[in-house]
Amino acid sequence: MSHRDSPLIVALDYPSLDAALCMADLLDPRRCRVKVGKELFTRSGPSVIEALHGRGFEVFLDLKFHDIPNTVAGAVQAAAEQGVWMVNVHASGGRRMMEAARERLDRNRLSTQLIAVTVLTSMEREDLAEVGVGLEPLEQVEKLATLAQACGLSGVVCSSQEAEAVRRACGEGFLKVTPGIRPENSASDDQRRILTPSGALAAGSTHLVIGRPITQAEDPMAALAGIERSLVTRPPGH
Ligand SMILES: O=c1ccn([C@@H]2O[C@H](COP(=O)(O)O)[C@@H](O)[C@H]2O)c(=O)[nH]1
C-alpha cells in the first residue's frame, strides 16, 4: 500500500523538531501521511516541512487559518508554496474567506488540497451553544460542509460520526478528514466525537487523523500496526 492508498495521517504533535523527526524516522512514508499542527510549526517553522518532505512524506499542514479573506489567502498561498499536500482553514470564517483562499491557489496554479474545519471534534452540543450556535454538531457540520463545497474546497475536517451525512450532502469525492479516532479501549482524552479506526472507515471517512493513540503509545509502531490490521480485518457489520 502506498500513502496514496492509505487513509492514515499521523499527527506529529510534538514540542520540538527533534522529537517529531524521531517519530517520523520510525514511520514509513509509503504507509501513511503526516500532519504538522500548531505546536510543532510554531516551534520549528518551515524547516519541519522541509525535513519531512526530504524523508518522502506528504504533509498536511494543520494550521486552521481563520482571519480576514486577504490574510487567509496569503497564508494558504505561503503554505502551498512550501509544497504541502493539504492545508486547512476554518469554515466559520465564511464564504468570502474560503473563496479568497481557493482563488489564490487557483490563480497561482497551486495544487495543494484546501479543506475546511467544520466543528472541532473536541466540541459537543453544549460547547456549540456557549459560542452561540444552537444546532447539533451534525447539523452544523452539514451546513458548513455544504458551504465549503460551494466555495470550491476539496473537503472538510469533521468527526467520523458525521462522515456519512457529509457524504450524502457533498458526495463521495468530497474529502472527509476525520480526527477523533480512538481504537477500542483507548482514552478519549479531550476528544468528544470519536469512532474507532474501522468504524470511521465504514462510516465514510476518507482520511483518519491519529495522534496520541500512536505517538503516546508505549510502542508506537505496534500501535500503528494494530490500527492497520483493524482496517483490513474489519469486524462484521463495519
Ligand atoms: O476537529 C479537529 C481538528 C483537528 N484536530 C487535530 O487532530 C489531531 C488529533 O490528535 P489525537 O491525539 O489523535 O487526539 C490533533 O493534532 C488535533 O489538533 C482534532 O483533533 N480535531
The ligand as an ORCA input file, in Angstrom:
! r2SCAN-3c Opt
* xyz 0 1
  O     -11.566     18.959     14.801
  C     -10.353     18.707     14.913
  C      -9.391     19.261     14.092
  C      -8.084     18.898     14.255
  N      -7.703     18.029     15.202
  C      -6.265     17.669     15.299
  O      -6.110     16.260     15.060
  C      -5.169     15.700     15.950
  C      -5.827     14.635     16.780
  O      -4.906     14.126     17.695
  P      -5.260     12.985     18.756
  O      -4.039     12.917     19.604
  O      -5.477     11.729     17.949
  O      -6.466     13.375     19.508
  C      -4.597     16.859     16.761
  O      -3.418     17.279     16.122
  C      -5.642     17.958     16.646
  O      -5.074     19.242     16.658
  C      -8.646     17.471     16.016
  O      -8.345     16.650     16.911
  N      -9.952     17.809     15.848
*
